[in-house]
């Protein structure tokens, strides 16, 4: 009796799962077929636009080298943020690959330094610094690209204003930017034009541009375009004032960097002195350095020195990098 009950339970459970699968999958498959048909129609109509923009209608993401870890790590929010930063830096890496390489570096360096140093905080510090190199490189590329975009933004706004004064609409002005500027501005506005060619609303395409390029001045520009589209107001004067404000702010930043060049050099020199002295003693008086590495009290002193050095560098960097 019990065996019959279990057999029926298993049979109806399997049947229920199969029915649920088909109820879920058949509408989804029909939706995919409609989408594929629509994409084929768009491909047939967009040959000229595709040749102009140099892109395909389908945007595919690379799976990366460590594909087997992607499904496991995609739910981690810091990795999603890292992938966004990679996109802003215009790099082709995957966040899972960067994380895996950093983890391998951390484990390898932690194990290798254990052959020479027995104090675990020092091993942890060395491993953490070297494991952070890939992420620091990505952040540096992003900062460099954002800075170049910011310096090109005033001329971009002026070009858009001239296009509007010539009688073009917003989409015509955006197309002028996509064709008459240089990278990285041209690349990002080409993506906007690709989204518009695929039928995306102008507001949505502009918001996507603001997500890819997180600059406050660009967000002002995007807000002005959206307001002009929704209200029909004349935004040319406002955009001219915005371009002038950006130029003045960039000029002030350059003057500040020029005026503080000597102080920043002195700060870099002071921060590098402990490391230079440590390297000199490593070769000239290795018995002095051995006390810091082999002795337990020396390990504690060296750990305190490294932490103090890092804190000092961060404080000096914060003071020397004012926000405008």
C-alpha positions in Angstrom: 0.0 0.0 0.0 2.8 2.4 1.0 4.7 1.5 -2.2 1.7 2.2 -4.4 1.2 5.6 -2.6 4.9 6.5 -3.1 4.8 5.5 -6.8 1.7 7.6 -7.4 3.2 10.5 -5.6 6.4 10.3 -7.7 4.4 9.9 -10.9 2.1 12.9 -10.3 5.0 15.0 -9.1 6.9 14.3 -12.3 3.8 15.0 -14.4 3.2 18.2 -12.5 6.7 19.4 -13.0 6.6 18.6 -16.8 3.2 20.4 -17.1 4.6 23.4 -15.2 7.7 23.4 -17.5 5.6 23.5 -20.6 3.2 26.1 -19.2 6.2 28.3 -18.5 8.4 27.4 -21.6 5.8 27.5 -24.4 4.9 31.2 -24.0 8.5 32.1 -23.5 9.5 30.3 -26.6 6.7 32.0 -28.6 8.0 35.4 -27.3 11.5 34.5 -28.3 10.3 33.6 -31.8 8.5 36.9 -32.1 11.6 38.7 -30.9 13.8 36.8 -33.4 11.4 37.7 -36.2 11.4 41.3 -35.2 15.2 41.3 -35.1 15.4 39.8 -38.6 13.1 42.5 -39.8 15.3 45.2 -38.2 18.4 43.7 -39.8 16.8 43.8 -43.2 15.9 47.5 -42.7 19.1 48.7 -41.0 21.8 47.8 -43.4 22.7 51.4 -44.1 22.6 52.4 -40.4 24.7 49.4 -39.5 27.4 50.4 -42.1 27.4 53.9 -40.7 27.8 53.0 -37.0 29.9 49.9 -37.6 27.9 47.8 -35.1 25.5 44.9 -35.1 22.0 45.0 -33.9 22.6 42.4 -31.3 24.9 43.4 -28.3 26.7 40.3 -27.1 28.7 40.1 -23.9 31.8 38.1 -23.7 31.6 35.2 -21.2 35.2 35.6 -20.1 37.9 33.0 -19.5 36.6 31.7 -16.2 33.1 31.0 -17.5 32.4 28.2 -15.0 32.7 30.7 -12.1 30.3 33.3 -13.7 27.1 31.7 -12.6 28.4 31.3 -9.1 29.7 34.8 -8.7 27.2 36.9 -10.7 25.0 37.4 -7.6 27.9 39.2 -5.7 27.0 42.9 -5.8 30.7 44.2 -5.7 31.3 42.2 -8.8 28.4 43.8 -10.6 29.8 47.2 -9.6 33.3 46.1 -10.8 31.8 45.1 -14.2 30.1 48.5 -14.4 33.5 50.2 -13.8 35.1 47.9 -16.4 32.5 49.1 -18.9 33.2 52.7 -18.0 36.9 52.1 -18.6 36.0 50.7 -22.0 37.9 47.4 -21.3 36.9 43.9 -22.5 37.5 42.1 -19.2 34.9 40.3 -17.2 34.5 41.0 -13.5 34.7 37.2 -12.7 38.0 37.0 -14.5 39.4 39.9 -12.7 38.2 38.6 -9.3 39.7 35.1 -10.1 43.1 36.5 -11.1 43.2 38.7 -8.0 42.3 35.7 -5.8 45.0 33.6 -7.5 47.6 36.4 -7.0 46.5 36.7 -3.3 46.9 33.0 -2.6 50.2 32.7 -4.5 51.8 35.8 -2.9 50.6 34.8 0.5 52.1 31.4 0.1 55.4 32.6 -1.4 56.0 35.3 1.3 55.4 32.6 3.9 58.7 31.1 2.8 60.5 34.3 4.0 58.2 36.0 6.5 56.5 34.2 9.3 54.4 37.1 10.6 50.9 36.8 9.0 49.9 40.5 9.0 52.9 41.3 6.8 52.1 38.5 4.5 48.5 39.6 4.3 49.6 43.2 3.5 51.9 42.1 0.7 49.3 39.7 -0.8 46.5 42.3 -0.6 48.6 45.0 -2.3 49.6 42.7 -5.2 46.1 41.3 -5.5 44.7 44.8 -5.9 46.8 45.6 -8.9 44.3 44.5 -11.5 41.5 46.5 -9.9 43.8 49.5 -9.5 44.6 49.3 -13.2 41.0 49.3 -14.1 40.3 52.3 -11.9 43.2 54.1 -13.4 41.9 53.4 -17.0 38.4 54.6 -15.9 39.7 57.8 -14.4 41.8 58.5 -17.5 38.9 58.0 -19.8 36.5 60.0 -17.7 39.0 62.9 -17.5 39.4 62.9 -21.3 35.6 62.8 -21.8 35.2 65.7 -19.3 37.8 67.8 -21.1 36.0 67.2 -24.4 32.6 67.9 -23.1 32.6 71.8 -23.5 33.4 71.4 -27.2 30.8 68.7 -27.5 28.1 71.0 -26.0 29.2 73.8 -28.3 28.9 71.5 -31.3 25.4 70.4 -30.3 24.4 74.1 -29.8 25.6 74.9 -33.3 23.6 72.0 -34.7 20.5 73.2 -32.9 21.0 76.8 -34.2 21.2 75.4 -37.7 17.7 74.0 -37.3 18.3 70.4 -36.4 16.3 68.6 -33.7 17.8 66.8 -30.7 18.4 63.5 -32.6 20.1 65.4 -35.4 22.4 67.2 -32.8 23.2 63.8 -31.2 24.0 62.4 -34.6 26.3 65.4 -35.3 28.2 64.7 -32.1 28.5 61.0 -33.0 30.0 61.8 -36.4 32.1 64.9 -35.8 33.8 64.3 -32.5 36.5 61.8 -31.5 36.7 59.0 -28.9 35.7 58.6 -26.2 32.8 61.1 -26.9 32.2 59.7 -30.3 32.0 56.1 -29.1 29.5 56.8 -26.4 27.2 58.9 -28.6 27.4 56.3 -31.3 25.9 53.9 -28.8 23.1 56.4 -28.2 22.4 56.6 -31.9 22.4 52.7 -32.1 19.8 52.6 -29.3 17.7 55.2 -31.1 18.0 53.3 -34.4 16.6 50.2 -32.6 13.6 52.1 -31.4 14.6 53.1 -27.8 13.0 56.3 -26.5 15.3 59.3 -26.5 15.1 59.7 -22.7 16.0 56.1 -22.1 19.0 56.3 -24.4 20.2 59.5 -22.7 19.8 57.9 -19.3 21.9 55.0 -20.4 24.6 57.4 -21.5 24.5 59.0 -18.1 24.9 55.5 -16.5 27.9 54.7 -18.7 29.6 58.1 -18.1 29.0 59.1 -14.5 30.0 62.8 -14.8 27.8 65.5 -13.1 28.3 67.9 -16.0 27.1 65.3 -18.5 24.1 64.7 -16.3 23.3 68.4 -16.5 23.5 68.2 -20.3 21.3 65.2 -20.4 18.7 66.8 -18.1 18.7 69.9 -20.3 18.0 67.8 -23.4 15.2 65.9 -21.7 13.6 69.1 -20.4 13.8 70.6 -23.9 12.2 67.5 -25.4 9.4 67.5 -22.8 8.6 71.2 -22.6 9.9 72.6 -25.9 11.9 75.3 -24.1 14.9 77.0 -25.7 17.9 75.4 -23.9 20.6 76.8 -26.1 21.5 79.6 -23.7 21.5 77.2 -20.7 23.8 74.8 -22.5 26.1 77.7 -23.5 26.4 78.7 -19.9 27.0 75.1 -18.9 29.9 74.8 -21.4 31.4 78.1 -20.0 31.0 76.8 -16.4 32.8 73.5 -17.3 35.7 75.4 -18.9 36.1 77.7 -15.9 36.1 74.7 -13.5 38.6 72.8 -15.6 40.8 75.9 -15.8 40.6 76.3 -12.0 41.6 72.7 -11.5 44.6 73.1 -13.8 45.7 76.2 -11.9 45.4 74.4 -8.6 47.5 71.5 -9.9 50.1 73.9 -11.2 50.2 75.8 -7.9 50.5 72.7 -5.8 53.0 70.8 -7.9 55.9 71.5 -5.6 53.9 70.5 -2.5 52.7 67.3 -4.2 56.2 66.4 -5.2 57.4 67.0 -1.6 54.6 64.8 -0.3 55.5 62.0 -2.8 59.2 62.3 -1.7 58.3 62.1 2.0 56.1 59.1 1.4 58.8 57.3 -0.6 61.6 57.8 1.9 60.7 54.9 4.2 60.6 52.4 1.3 63.8 53.7 -0.2 65.6 53.4 3.2 64.2 49.9 3.7 65.6 48.8 0.3 69.0 50.4 1.0 69.3 48.6 4.3 68.1 45.4 2.7 71.2 45.4 0.6 73.7 47.2 2.8 72.7 46.0 6.3 70.6 42.9 5.9 71.0 42.1 9.6 69.0 45.3 10.5 66.1 44.3 8.2 66.3 40.7 9.5 65.3 42.0 12.9 62.1 43.4 11.5 61.2 40.2 9.6 62.4 37.4 11.8 61.8 38.8 15.3 58.2 38.9 16.7 58.6 42.5 18.1 60.2 43.6 14.8 57.2 42.2 12.9 54.8 44.2 15.1 56.9 47.4 14.5 57.1 46.8 10.8 53.3 46.2 10.6 52.7 49.4 12.5 55.0 51.3 10.2 53.3 49.9 7.0 49.8 50.8 8.4 51.0 54.3 9.4 52.6 54.8 6.0 49.4 53.8 4.1 47.2 56.1 6.3 49.6 59.0 5.7 49.5 58.4 2.0 45.7 58.4 2.0 45.4 61.5 4.1 47.9 63.4 1.9 46.0 62.2 -1.3 42.7 63.4 0.2 44.1 66.8 1.0 45.8 67.2 -2.4 42.7 66.2 -4.4 39.9 68.8 -3.7 36.5 68.3 -5.3 35.0 71.1 -7.4 
